[in-house]
Amino acid sequence: METKCFVCGAADKERVYLSCVQGGEEKMVCVLCLPVLIHGGH
């Protein structure tokens, strides 16, 4: 199973990922997109 960031779609060998839960569904987010989730997209 390939890991992809649910925000930007980066593939598993490109970045470091963290697991998160949104709407009861487990998702993966890369560390480059994490600030967008924390602070919102401005």
PQR file of N, CA, C, O and H, with PARSE charges and radii, in Angstrom:
ATOM      1  N   MET A   1       0.842  -1.191   0.000 -0.4000 1.5000
ATOM      2  CA  MET A   1       0.000   0.000   0.000 -0.0000 2.0000
ATOM      3  C   MET A   1       0.882   1.247   0.000  0.5500 1.7000
ATOM      4  O   MET A   1       1.772   1.386   0.839 -0.5500 1.4000
ATOM      5  N   GLU A   2       0.633   2.131  -0.926 -0.4000 1.5000
ATOM      6  CA  GLU A   2       1.405   3.356  -1.018 -0.0000 2.0000
ATOM      7  C   GLU A   2       0.822   4.410  -0.074  0.5500 1.7000
ATOM      8  O   GLU A   2      -0.390   4.617  -0.021 -0.5500 1.4000
ATOM      9  H   GLU A   2      -0.090   2.018  -1.607  0.4000 1.0000
ATOM     10  N   THR A   3       1.707   5.064   0.664 -0.4000 1.5000
ATOM     11  CA  THR A   3       1.290   6.149   1.550 -0.0000 2.0000
ATOM     12  C   THR A   3       1.315   7.448   0.765  0.5500 1.7000
ATOM     13  O   THR A   3       2.297   7.757   0.091 -0.5500 1.4000
ATOM     14  H   THR A   3       2.692   4.896   0.621  0.4000 1.0000
ATOM     15  N   LYS A   4       0.229   8.209   0.856 -0.4000 1.5000
ATOM     16  CA  LYS A   4       0.158   9.516   0.198 -0.0000 2.0000
ATOM     17  C   LYS A   4      -0.437  10.532   1.158  0.5500 1.7000
ATOM     18  O   LYS A   4      -1.305  10.210   1.970 -0.5500 1.4000
ATOM     19  H   LYS A   4      -0.569   7.958   1.404  0.4000 1.0000
ATOM     20  N   CYS A   5       0.041  11.759   1.052 -0.4000 1.5000
ATOM     21  CA  CYS A   5      -0.516  12.863   1.828 -0.0000 2.0000
ATOM     22  C   CYS A   5      -1.898  13.199   1.284  0.5500 1.7000
ATOM     23  O   CYS A   5      -2.062  13.367   0.075 -0.5500 1.4000
ATOM     24  H   CYS A   5       0.746  12.021   0.392  0.4000 1.0000
ATOM     25  N   PHE A   6      -2.895  13.298   2.163 -0.4000 1.5000
ATOM     26  CA  PHE A   6      -4.247  13.594   1.703 -0.0000 2.0000
ATOM     27  C   PHE A   6      -4.420  15.060   1.303  0.5500 1.7000
ATOM     28  O   PHE A   6      -5.429  15.417   0.697 -0.5500 1.4000
ATOM     29  H   PHE A   6      -2.762  13.161   3.144  0.4000 1.0000
ATOM     30  N   VAL A   7      -3.444  15.913   1.636 -0.4000 1.5000
ATOM     31  CA  VAL A   7      -3.526  17.326   1.268 -0.0000 2.0000
ATOM     32  C   VAL A   7      -2.876  17.571  -0.101  0.5500 1.7000
ATOM     33  O   VAL A   7      -3.504  18.143  -0.992 -0.5500 1.4000
ATOM     34  H   VAL A   7      -2.624  15.622   2.129  0.4000 1.0000
ATOM     35  N   CYS A   8      -1.613  17.137  -0.267 -0.4000 1.5000
ATOM     36  CA  CYS A   8      -0.882  17.438  -1.505 -0.0000 2.0000
ATOM     37  C   CYS A   8      -0.677  16.231  -2.417  0.5500 1.7000
ATOM     38  O   CYS A   8      -0.329  16.396  -3.586 -0.5500 1.4000
ATOM     39  H   CYS A   8      -1.103  16.673   0.457  0.4000 1.0000
ATOM     40  N   GLY A   9      -0.888  15.017  -1.897 -0.4000 1.5000
ATOM     41  CA  GLY A   9      -0.743  13.814  -2.712 -0.0000 2.0000
ATOM     42  C   GLY A   9       0.679  13.311  -2.875  0.5500 1.7000
ATOM     43  O   GLY A   9       0.924  12.440  -3.709 -0.5500 1.4000
ATOM     44  H   GLY A   9      -1.171  14.883  -0.947  0.4000 1.0000
ATOM     45  N   ALA A  10       1.636  13.838  -2.096 -0.4000 1.5000
ATOM     46  CA  ALA A  10       3.027  13.390  -2.193 -0.0000 2.0000
ATOM     47  C   ALA A  10       3.126  11.900  -1.870  0.5500 1.7000
ATOM     48  O   ALA A  10       2.446  11.408  -0.970 -0.5500 1.4000
ATOM     49  H   ALA A  10       1.438  14.546  -1.418  0.4000 1.0000
ATOM     50  N   ALA A  11       3.978  11.186  -2.610 -0.4000 1.5000
ATOM     51  CA  ALA A  11       4.150   9.743  -2.430 -0.0000 2.0000
ATOM     52  C   ALA A  11       5.054   9.424  -1.240  0.5500 1.7000
ATOM     53  O   ALA A  11       5.807  10.277  -0.772 -0.5500 1.4000
ATOM     54  H   ALA A  11       4.530  11.587  -3.341  0.4000 1.0000
ATOM     55  N   ASP A  12       4.967   8.177  -0.758 -0.4000 1.5000
ATOM     56  CA  ASP A  12       5.587   7.782   0.504 -0.0000 2.0000
ATOM     57  C   ASP A  12       7.096   7.945   0.590  0.5500 1.7000
ATOM     58  O   ASP A  12       7.596   8.164   1.693 -0.5500 1.4000
ATOM     59  H   ASP A  12       4.354   7.484  -1.138  0.4000 1.0000
ATOM     60  N   LYS A  13       7.847   7.856  -0.480 -0.4000 1.5000
ATOM     61  CA  LYS A  13       9.307   7.946  -0.399 -0.0000 2.0000
ATOM     62  C   LYS A  13       9.807   9.391  -0.442  0.5500 1.7000
ATOM     63  O   LYS A  13      10.998   9.642  -0.261 -0.5500 1.4000
ATOM     64  H   LYS A  13       7.442   7.678  -1.376  0.4000 1.0000
ATOM     65  N   GLU A  14       8.912  10.328  -0.678 -0.4000 1.5000
ATOM     66  CA  GLU A  14       9.318  11.722  -0.825 -0.0000 2.0000
ATOM     67  C   GLU A  14       9.382  12.497   0.489  0.5500 1.7000
ATOM     68  O   GLU A  14      10.165  13.440   0.602 -0.5500 1.4000
ATOM     69  H   GLU A  14       7.944  10.125  -0.824  0.4000 1.0000
ATOM     70  N   ARG A  15       8.576  12.122   1.485 -0.4000 1.5000
ATOM     71  CA  ARG A  15       8.437  12.941   2.691 -0.0000 2.0000
ATOM     72  C   ARG A  15       8.231  12.091   3.940  0.5500 1.7000
ATOM     73  O   ARG A  15       8.094  10.870   3.867 -0.5500 1.4000
ATOM     74  H   ARG A  15       7.939  11.356   1.393  0.4000 1.0000
ATOM     75  N   VAL A  16       8.212  12.763   5.083 -0.4000 1.5000
ATOM     76  CA  VAL A  16       7.877  12.141   6.367 -0.0000 2.0000
ATOM     77  C   VAL A  16       6.389  12.375   6.598  0.5500 1.7000
ATOM     78  O   VAL A  16       5.878  13.455   6.301 -0.5500 1.4000
ATOM     79  H   VAL A  16       8.324  13.755   5.143  0.4000 1.0000
ATOM     80  N   TYR A  17       5.680  11.357   7.133 -0.4000 1.5000
ATOM     81  CA  TYR A  17       4.231  11.430   7.297 -0.0000 2.0000
ATOM     82  C   TYR A  17       3.812  11.248   8.741  0.5500 1.7000
ATOM     83  O   TYR A  17       4.485  10.574   9.521 -0.5500 1.4000
ATOM     84  H   TYR A  17       6.094  10.480   7.374  0.4000 1.0000
ATOM     85  N   LEU A  18       2.688  11.859   9.085 -0.4000 1.5000
ATOM     86  CA  LEU A  18       2.055  11.685  10.386 -0.0000 2.0000
ATOM     87  C   LEU A  18       0.627  11.226  10.158  0.5500 1.7000
ATOM     88  O   LEU A  18      -0.021  11.614   9.186 -0.5500 1.4000
ATOM     89  H   LEU A  18       2.141  12.407   8.452  0.4000 1.0000
ATOM     90  N   SER A  19       0.156  10.403  11.063 -0.4000 1.5000
ATOM     91  CA  SER A  19      -1.219   9.917  10.988 -0.0000 2.0000
ATOM     92  C   SER A  19      -2.133  10.907  11.698  0.5500 1.7000
ATOM     93  O   SER A  19      -1.768  11.466  12.732 -0.5500 1.4000
ATOM     94  H   SER A  19       0.682  10.089  11.853  0.4000 1.0000
ATOM     95  N   CYS A  20      -3.316  11.121  11.145 -0.4000 1.5000
ATOM     96  CA  CYS A  20      -4.306  11.984  11.780 -0.0000 2.0000
ATOM     97  C   CYS A  20      -5.691  11.415  11.514  0.5500 1.7000
ATOM     98  O   CYS A  20      -5.859  10.545  10.660 -0.5500 1.4000
ATOM     99  H   CYS A  20      -3.613  10.667  10.305  0.4000 1.0000
ATOM    100  N   VAL A  21      -6.674  11.904  12.242 -0.4000 1.5000
ATOM    101  CA  VAL A  21      -8.057  11.453  12.063 -0.0000 2.0000
ATOM    102  C   VAL A  21      -8.904  12.668  11.723  0.5500 1.7000
ATOM    103  O   VAL A  21      -8.860  13.685  12.416 -0.5500 1.4000
ATOM    104  H   VAL A  21      -6.538  12.610  12.937  0.4000 1.0000
ATOM    105  N   GLN A  22      -9.676  12.551  10.650 -0.4000 1.5000
ATOM    106  CA  GLN A  22     -10.578  13.623  10.224 -0.0000 2.0000
ATOM    107  C   GLN A  22     -11.931  13.001   9.925  0.5500 1.7000
ATOM    108  O   GLN A  22     -12.044  12.123   9.069 -0.5500 1.4000
ATOM    109  H   GLN A  22      -9.711  11.725  10.087  0.4000 1.0000
ATOM    110  N   GLY A  23     -12.947  13.454  10.628 -0.4000 1.5000
ATOM    111  CA  GLY A  23     -14.290  12.923  10.410 -0.0000 2.0000
ATOM    112  C   GLY A  23     -14.395  11.439  10.688  0.5500 1.7000
ATOM    113  O   GLY A  23     -15.174  10.738  10.042 -0.5500 1.4000
ATOM    114  H   GLY A  23     -12.855  14.167  11.323  0.4000 1.0000
ATOM    115  N   GLY A  24     -13.611  10.946  11.651 -0.4000 1.5000
ATOM    116  CA  GLY A  24     -13.635   9.536  12.004 -0.0000 2.0000
ATOM    117  C   GLY A  24     -12.836   8.642  11.072  0.5500 1.7000
ATOM    118  O   GLY A  24     -12.826   7.424  11.251 -0.5500 1.4000
ATOM    119  H   GLY A  24     -12.977  11.515  12.176  0.4000 1.0000
ATOM    120  N   GLU A  25     -12.162   9.221  10.075 -0.4000 1.5000
ATOM    121  CA  GLU A  25     -11.379   8.458   9.110 -0.0000 2.0000
ATOM    122  C   GLU A  25      -9.895   8.746   9.307  0.5500 1.7000
ATOM    123  O   GLU A  25      -9.494   9.907   9.386 -0.5500 1.4000
ATOM    124  H   GLU A  25     -12.170  10.210   9.930  0.4000 1.0000
ATOM    125  N   GLU A  26      -9.068   7.684   9.387 -0.4000 1.5000
ATOM    126  CA  GLU A  26      -7.632   7.866   9.549 -0.0000 2.0000
ATOM    127  C   GLU A  26      -7.012   8.260   8.219  0.5500 1.7000
ATOM    128  O   GLU A  26      -7.272   7.639   7.188 -0.5500 1.4000
ATOM    129  H   GLU A  26      -9.394   6.741   9.323  0.4000 1.0000
ATOM    130  N   LYS A  27      -6.185   9.306   8.256 -0.4000 1.5000
ATOM    131  CA  LYS A  27      -5.522   9.813   7.054 -0.0000 2.0000
ATOM    132  C   LYS A  27      -4.062  10.062   7.364  0.5500 1.7000
ATOM    133  O   LYS A  27      -3.668  10.103   8.529 -0.5500 1.4000
ATOM    134  H   LYS A  27      -5.974   9.811   9.093  0.4000 1.0000
ATOM    135  N   MET A  28      -3.253  10.230   6.320 -0.4000 1.5000
ATOM    136  CA  MET A  28      -1.840  10.544   6.462 -0.0000 2.0000
ATOM    137  C   MET A  28      -1.596  11.945   5.908  0.5500 1.7000
ATOM    138  O   MET A  28      -2.146  12.323   4.874 -0.5500 1.4000
ATOM    139  H   MET A  28      -3.573  10.196   5.374  0.4000 1.0000
ATOM    140  N   VAL A  29      -0.761  12.707   6.614 -0.4000 1.5000
ATOM    141  CA  VAL A  29      -0.405  14.054   6.168 -0.0000 2.0000
ATOM    142  C   VAL A  29       1.113  14.183   6.222  0.5500 1.7000
ATOM    143  O   VAL A  29       1.741  13.736   7.182 -0.5500 1.4000
ATOM    144  H   VAL A  29      -0.314  12.400   7.454  0.4000 1.0000
ATOM    145  N   CYS A  30       1.707  14.794   5.192 -0.4000 1.5000
ATOM    146  CA  CYS A  30       3.161  14.989   5.207 -0.0000 2.0000
ATOM    147  C   CYS A  30       3.486  16.199   6.080  0.5500 1.7000
ATOM    148  O   CYS A  30       2.639  17.062   6.313 -0.5500 1.4000
ATOM    149  H   CYS A  30       1.197  15.157   4.412  0.4000 1.0000
ATOM    150  N   VAL A  31       4.725  16.246   6.556 -0.4000 1.5000
ATOM    151  CA  VAL A  31       5.112  17.323   7.473 -0.0000 2.0000
ATOM    152  C   VAL A  31       5.107  18.693   6.802  0.5500 1.7000
ATOM    153  O   VAL A  31       5.008  19.708   7.492 -0.5500 1.4000
ATOM    154  H   VAL A  31       5.413  15.545   6.367  0.4000 1.0000
ATOM    155  N   LEU A  32       5.211  18.747   5.477 -0.4000 1.5000
ATOM    156  CA  LEU A  32       5.152  20.041   4.794 -0.0000 2.0000
ATOM    157  C   LEU A  32       3.739  20.613   4.776  0.5500 1.7000
ATOM    158  O   LEU A  32       3.568  21.832   4.731 -0.5500 1.4000
ATOM    159  H   LEU A  32       5.292  17.923   4.917  0.4000 1.0000
ATOM    160  N   CYS A  33       2.726  19.752   4.812 -0.4000 1.5000
ATOM    161  CA  CYS A  33       1.331  20.213   4.813 -0.0000 2.0000
ATOM    162  C   CYS A  33       0.774  20.394   6.220  0.5500 1.7000
ATOM    163  O   CYS A  33      -0.306  20.964   6.380 -0.5500 1.4000
ATOM    164  H   CYS A  33       2.864  18.762   4.849  0.4000 1.0000
ATOM    165  N   LEU A  34       1.475  19.930   7.230 -0.4000 1.5000
ATOM    166  CA  LEU A  34       0.991  20.030   8.601 -0.0000 2.0000
ATOM    167  C   LEU A  34       0.692  21.472   9.026  0.5500 1.7000
ATOM    168  O   LEU A  34      -0.343  21.700   9.652 -0.5500 1.4000
ATOM    169  H   LEU A  34       2.351  19.467   7.100  0.4000 1.0000
ATOM    170  N   PRO A  35       1.550  22.462   8.716 -0.5600 1.5000
ATOM    171  CA  PRO A  35       1.226  23.844   9.096  0.2800 2.0000
ATOM    172  C   PRO A  35      -0.093  24.348   8.507  0.5500 1.7000
ATOM    173  O   PRO A  35      -0.791  25.137   9.143 -0.5500 1.4000
ATOM    174  N   VAL A  36      -0.438  23.900   7.305 -0.4000 1.5000
ATOM    175  CA  VAL A  36      -1.708  24.295   6.688 -0.0000 2.0000
ATOM    176  C   VAL A  36      -2.872  23.785   7.523  0.5500 1.7000
ATOM    177  O   VAL A  36      -3.866  24.491   7.696 -0.5500 1.4000
ATOM    178  H   VAL A  36       0.129  23.259   6.788  0.4000 1.0000
ATOM    179  N   LEU A  37      -2.761  22.565   8.044 -0.4000 1.5000
ATOM    180  CA  LEU A  37      -3.824  22.009   8.874 -0.0000 2.0000
ATOM    181  C   LEU A  37      -3.908  22.718  10.220  0.5500 1.7000
ATOM    182  O   LEU A  37      -4.999  22.905  10.758 -0.5500 1.4000
ATOM    183  H   LEU A  37      -1.953  21.992   7.904  0.4000 1.0000
ATOM    184  N   ILE A  38      -2.764  23.111  10.764 -0.4000 1.5000
ATOM    185  CA  ILE A  38      -2.739  23.773  12.070 -0.0000 2.0000
ATOM    186  C   ILE A  38      -3.228  25.224  11.968  0.5500 1.7000
ATOM    187  O   ILE A  38      -4.051  25.662  12.771 -0.5500 1.4000
ATOM    188  H   ILE A  38      -1.877  22.959  10.327  0.4000 1.0000
ATOM    189  N   HIS A  39      -2.723  25.956  10.987 -0.4000 1.5000
ATOM    190  CA  HIS A  39      -2.990  27.390  10.889 -0.0000 2.0000
ATOM    191  C   HIS A  39      -4.042  27.759   9.849  0.5500 1.7000
ATOM    192  O   HIS A  39      -4.492  28.904   9.809 -0.5500 1.4000
ATOM    193  H   HIS A  39      -2.054  25.600  10.335  0.4000 1.0000
ATOM    194  N   GLY A  40      -4.435  26.818   9.018 -0.4000 1.5000
ATOM    195  CA  GLY A  40      -5.398  27.098   7.949 -0.0000 2.0000
ATOM    196  C   GLY A  40      -4.704  27.652   6.717  0.5500 1.7000
ATOM    197  O   GLY A  40      -3.615  28.217   6.814 -0.5500 1.4000
ATOM    198  H   GLY A  40      -4.070  25.888   9.051  0.4000 1.0000
ATOM    199  N   GLY A  41      -5.319  27.493   5.582 -0.4000 1.5000
ATOM    200  CA  GLY A  41      -4.746  28.007   4.335 -0.0000 2.0000
ATOM    201  C   GLY A  41      -5.138  29.457   4.134  0.5500 1.7000
ATOM    202  O   GLY A  41      -6.303  29.750   3.867 -0.5500 1.4000
ATOM    203  H   GLY A  41      -6.204  27.034   5.503  0.4000 1.0000
ATOM    204  N   HIS A  42      -4.194  30.361   4.256 -0.4000 1.5000
ATOM    205  CA  HIS A  42      -4.486  31.800   4.130 -0.0000 2.0000
ATOM    206  C   HIS A  42      -4.058  32.294   2.779  0.5500 1.7000
ATOM    207  O   HIS A  42      -4.217  33.476   2.475 -0.5500 1.4000
ATOM    208  H   HIS A  42      -3.247  30.123   4.472  0.4000 1.0000
TER
END
